[in-house]
Amino acid sequence: MKQTDCAAKLPAIATVGGSVARVQVIGAGFGRTGTLSLKQALEELGFGPCYHMQEVMRRPSHVRLWLDYAETGNAPWDELFDRFGSGVDYPVANVWAELAEHYPDARVILTVRDPERWWESTNSTVYGFRTAFAPWFRVAVPHIGRFVEMVEKCVWVGLFDGRFADRDHAIGVFDDHSELVRSTCPPERLLEFEVAQGWEPLCAFLDVPVPNKPFPHVNDAAATKRAVTSAHYVTRALPFVGASVAAGVAIRRMRG
């Protein structure tokens, strides 16, 4: 699931004639670069609903389609993004170039962050989901098992060659990806954006008014860490809890 150099494939934003594609904004930035904040901002500006890894997790059929893409390199983009006005985060960032070609009127936003802080944040949050769920739980709940497999194939192996834990390698992939976007996406279609910049550059790029409300800064790191920890301990404790309950029931029946 590697990105390809598509400099010759990306047309400029269409300004006259033709129909406007439903997907109007494509996020090329990796997860943990403010993508959840950008998702909420785009929805506030009228470019929603915004596709995000959270949306994938809620849709078993999409998990299967992304698994198919990881294995074949083919995906029904219009089916995946039906009724979505934009997309950010993984796995959208993996395929930003293909989406930019498929939706030639869409603008591209590269969310950026200090690479060291990005790696630390990713390593301490979403990377933990790889091993958060006990193996028995992934089998017992097939959707969770397929979702973990999809993220593994699309992100940790597809982007980082199974070497995300190698800080230097992961940061190298992060930097190479950002440079690829900068060098291949036509400048009139691209905004390099830090969410700390707020509404002004984003609204100017999308040619919409600045909302009279604070920019949504969503820092979900603490919540993600809690979710990973809970999944780890709960799914490993459940068999023992179940066994204890069953033993208790059996003992009560014997005494009765």
C-alpha positions as CSV (number, residue, x, y, z in Angstrom):
1,M,0.0,0.0,0.0
2,K,2.7,2.4,-1.0
3,Q,2.2,5.9,-2.3
4,T,3.2,6.5,-5.9
5,D,4.5,9.6,-7.6
6,C,1.6,11.0,-9.4
7,A,2.8,14.5,-10.3
8,A,1.6,14.0,-13.9
9,K,-1.8,12.7,-12.8
10,L,-3.1,15.5,-10.6
11,P,-5.0,18.1,-12.6
12,A,-5.5,21.6,-11.3
13,I,-8.7,22.5,-9.5
14,A,-11.6,22.8,-11.9
15,T,-13.1,26.3,-11.8
16,V,-15.5,26.2,-14.7
17,G,-17.7,23.6,-16.3
18,G,-18.3,20.0,-15.4
19,S,-19.9,18.6,-12.2
20,V,-18.3,19.0,-8.8
21,A,-17.2,15.7,-7.2
22,R,-18.9,14.9,-3.9
23,V,-15.5,14.6,-2.1
24,Q,-14.2,18.1,-2.0
25,V,-11.3,17.8,0.5
26,I,-8.7,15.1,0.8
27,G,-6.5,14.9,3.9
28,A,-3.0,13.7,3.1
29,G,-1.6,14.0,6.6
30,F,-0.9,10.9,8.8
31,G,-2.9,10.2,11.9
32,R,-1.9,12.1,15.0
33,T,-1.3,15.3,13.1
34,G,-4.5,16.9,14.2
35,T,-6.7,14.9,11.9
36,L,-9.6,14.6,14.3
37,S,-9.6,18.4,14.8
38,L,-9.5,18.9,11.1
39,K,-12.4,16.4,10.7
40,Q,-14.6,18.5,13.0
41,A,-13.5,21.8,11.4
42,L,-14.3,20.5,7.9
43,E,-17.7,19.4,9.0
44,E,-18.3,22.8,10.6
45,L,-17.4,24.5,7.3
46,G,-19.8,22.3,5.3
47,F,-17.4,19.8,3.9
48,G,-18.9,16.9,5.8
49,P,-19.5,14.3,6.7
50,C,-15.8,13.7,6.9
51,Y,-14.3,10.2,6.5
52,H,-11.9,9.2,9.2
53,M,-10.6,5.9,10.7
54,Q,-13.4,6.2,13.3
55,E,-15.9,6.0,10.4
56,V,-14.1,2.9,9.1
57,M,-14.4,1.1,12.4
58,R,-18.1,1.7,12.6
59,R,-18.7,0.2,9.1
60,P,-17.8,-3.6,8.8
61,S,-18.3,-3.4,5.0
62,H,-15.7,-0.7,4.7
63,V,-13.2,-2.7,6.8
64,R,-13.6,-5.5,4.2
65,L,-13.2,-3.1,1.3
66,W,-10.0,-1.6,2.8
67,L,-8.7,-5.2,3.4
68,D,-9.4,-5.9,-0.2
69,Y,-7.5,-2.8,-1.2
70,A,-4.5,-3.7,0.9
71,E,-4.3,-7.1,-0.9
72,T,-5.3,-6.1,-4.5
73,G,-4.6,-2.3,-4.8
74,N,-8.2,-1.8,-6.0
75,A,-11.1,-0.1,-4.3
76,P,-14.5,1.3,-5.3
77,W,-13.9,4.9,-4.2
78,D,-17.4,6.1,-5.0
79,E,-18.9,3.4,-2.8
80,L,-16.4,4.0,0.1
81,F,-17.0,7.8,0.0
82,D,-20.6,7.8,-0.8
83,R,-22.2,10.8,1.0
84,F,-18.9,12.0,2.4
85,G,-17.7,15.5,1.5
86,S,-14.2,15.0,2.7
87,G,-11.7,12.5,4.2
88,V,-8.8,12.7,6.6
89,D,-6.5,10.4,8.7
90,Y,-5.6,6.8,7.8
91,P,-6.4,5.1,5.5
92,V,-7.3,8.2,3.5
93,A,-3.7,9.5,3.8
94,N,-2.4,6.3,2.3
95,V,-4.3,6.8,-0.9
96,W,-4.4,10.6,-1.1
97,A,-2.9,10.6,-4.6
98,E,-5.4,8.0,-6.0
99,L,-8.2,10.0,-4.5
100,A,-6.9,13.3,-5.9
101,E,-6.9,11.7,-9.3
102,H,-10.3,10.2,-8.9
103,Y,-11.8,13.5,-7.5
104,P,-10.0,16.0,-9.7
105,D,-11.8,19.0,-8.2
106,A,-10.9,18.2,-4.6
107,R,-8.4,20.2,-2.7
108,V,-5.6,18.4,-0.7
109,I,-4.7,19.3,2.9
110,L,-1.4,18.1,4.4
111,T,-1.6,18.3,8.1
112,V,1.9,18.6,9.6
113,R,3.5,18.2,13.0
114,D,7.0,18.0,14.6
115,P,8.1,14.5,13.5
116,E,9.5,13.6,16.9
117,R,6.3,14.6,18.7
118,W,4.2,12.8,16.1
119,W,6.1,9.6,16.7
120,E,5.8,9.8,20.4
121,S,2.1,10.5,20.2
122,T,1.4,7.7,17.8
123,N,3.6,5.2,19.7
124,S,1.8,5.9,23.0
125,T,-1.7,5.9,21.6
126,V,-3.0,4.2,18.4
127,Y,0.0,1.9,17.9
128,G,-1.1,0.2,21.1
129,F,-4.3,-1.1,19.4
130,R,-2.2,-3.6,17.5
131,T,-2.1,-5.8,20.6
132,A,-4.9,-4.3,22.7
133,F,-7.4,-7.0,22.1
134,A,-6.7,-10.6,23.2
135,P,-6.5,-13.1,20.4
136,W,-9.6,-15.0,21.5
137,F,-11.6,-11.7,21.5
138,R,-10.6,-11.0,17.9
139,V,-11.9,-14.4,16.9
140,A,-15.0,-14.2,19.0
141,V,-15.8,-10.7,17.6
142,P,-14.9,-11.0,13.9
143,H,-15.4,-7.3,13.1
144,I,-12.8,-6.3,15.7
145,G,-10.4,-9.0,14.3
146,R,-10.8,-7.8,10.8
147,F,-10.4,-4.2,11.8
148,V,-7.2,-4.9,13.6
149,E,-6.0,-6.9,10.6
150,M,-7.0,-4.0,8.2
151,V,-5.1,-1.4,10.2
152,E,-2.1,-3.7,10.4
153,K,-2.0,-4.3,6.6
154,C,-2.9,-0.7,5.6
155,V,-0.8,1.2,8.1
156,W,1.8,-0.6,10.2
157,V,2.9,-2.9,7.3
158,G,1.5,-1.0,4.3
159,L,3.1,2.3,5.3
160,F,5.8,1.5,7.8
161,D,7.0,-1.9,6.6
162,G,6.3,-3.5,10.0
163,R,8.9,-1.2,11.5
164,F,7.0,1.5,13.2
165,A,8.7,0.7,16.5
166,D,12.0,1.8,14.9
167,R,11.7,5.5,15.6
168,D,14.2,6.6,12.9
169,H,12.6,4.4,10.3
170,A,9.0,5.6,11.1
171,I,10.1,9.3,11.2
172,G,11.8,8.7,7.8
173,V,8.6,7.4,6.4
174,F,6.7,10.4,7.8
175,D,9.1,12.9,6.3
176,D,9.3,11.1,3.0
177,H,5.5,11.1,2.8
178,S,5.2,14.8,3.5
179,E,7.9,15.6,0.9
180,L,6.1,13.4,-1.7
181,V,2.9,15.3,-1.2
182,R,4.6,18.7,-1.4
183,S,6.5,17.7,-4.6
184,T,3.7,16.0,-6.5
185,C,0.5,17.8,-5.6
186,P,0.0,21.0,-7.7
187,P,0.5,24.0,-5.4
188,E,-2.9,25.4,-6.3
189,R,-4.6,22.3,-4.9
190,L,-2.5,22.0,-1.7
191,L,-2.6,23.5,1.8
192,E,0.1,22.6,4.3
193,F,-1.6,23.1,7.6
194,E,-1.0,23.0,11.3
195,V,-4.2,22.8,13.3
196,A,-2.7,25.4,15.7
197,Q,-3.0,27.9,12.9
198,G,-6.8,27.9,13.3
199,W,-9.5,28.9,10.9
200,E,-7.9,31.6,8.8
201,P,-5.6,29.7,6.5
202,L,-8.1,26.8,6.2
203,C,-11.0,29.1,5.3
204,A,-8.9,31.1,2.9
205,F,-7.8,27.9,1.1
206,L,-11.4,26.6,0.9
207,D,-12.9,30.0,0.1
208,V,-15.4,30.0,2.9
209,P,-16.2,32.5,5.7
210,V,-14.4,32.2,9.0
211,P,-16.8,30.9,11.7
212,N,-17.5,33.0,14.7
213,K,-16.4,30.3,17.1
214,P,-13.2,28.7,18.3
215,F,-11.4,26.3,16.1
216,P,-12.0,22.7,17.3
217,H,-8.8,21.5,19.0
218,V,-9.5,17.9,19.8
219,N,-6.7,16.2,21.8
220,D,-7.9,12.6,22.2
221,A,-4.5,11.1,23.3
222,A,-5.6,10.5,26.9
223,A,-8.9,8.9,25.8
224,T,-7.1,6.7,23.3
225,K,-4.6,5.6,25.9
226,R,-7.5,4.7,28.3
227,A,-9.2,2.8,25.5
228,V,-6.1,0.8,24.7
229,T,-5.5,-0.1,28.4
230,S,-9.1,-1.0,29.0
231,A,-9.2,-3.3,25.9
232,H,-5.9,-4.9,26.9
233,Y,-7.0,-5.8,30.5
234,V,-10.7,-6.4,30.0
235,T,-10.3,-8.8,27.0
236,R,-7.7,-10.8,28.9
237,A,-9.6,-10.9,32.2
238,L,-13.0,-11.9,30.7
239,P,-12.2,-15.6,30.4
240,F,-11.1,-15.8,34.0
241,V,-14.2,-13.8,35.1
242,G,-16.4,-16.1,33.1
243,A,-14.8,-19.2,34.5
244,S,-15.2,-17.9,38.0
245,V,-18.9,-17.1,37.4
246,A,-19.4,-20.6,35.9
247,A,-17.7,-22.2,38.8
248,G,-19.8,-20.3,41.3
249,V,-23.0,-21.3,39.6
250,A,-21.9,-24.9,39.5
251,I,-21.0,-24.9,43.2
252,R,-24.4,-23.3,44.1
253,R,-26.2,-26.0,42.1
254,M,-24.3,-28.7,43.8
255,R,-25.1,-27.4,47.2
256,G,-28.7,-26.9,46.2
